[in-house]
Amino acid sequence: MSLIECGPVHTAFPEKLEGGLGGMLDRADAETRDLFSRYLSHSEQIFLEAGQDPEDVTEVFLQALRAPRPALRYFTTERFLPLIQLRFSDPSGCSYVAAAHQAVFGDQAAEGSDGAGAEAGAGEVGTPELGAPLAAPK
């Protein structure tokens, strides 16, 4: 069994949601709507910069399926490897959550986080080949 971790993939999913992406927030408080709006802006920017075509992601799946001894993990993009490395280097998950929060919301501190080691490149590993498994944590 292999886990294939994809970044953003261009699909028609957002267009197919009833009421749009913010439709369920009609009754939410102003702060929640603001945070969601900021998250959507960030998400749209990430899709513009790093969105992958489904065909490119399919190639990684095919690589794993064809491998005589497939790796445990495959990644379809290198863009998020520094963030993913935080999941391995900090078992509590605090560094990952703080770094993801910083990437989306920038100036607001993550609730319940001291932010230690949460820089976007903290724990960064070398540049593996696409589709290759991530190096073991140091």
Helices and strands as residue ranges (DSSP letters): E 3-5, H 13-16, G 23-25, H 30-50, H 54-66, E 73-75, H 81-89, H 94-105
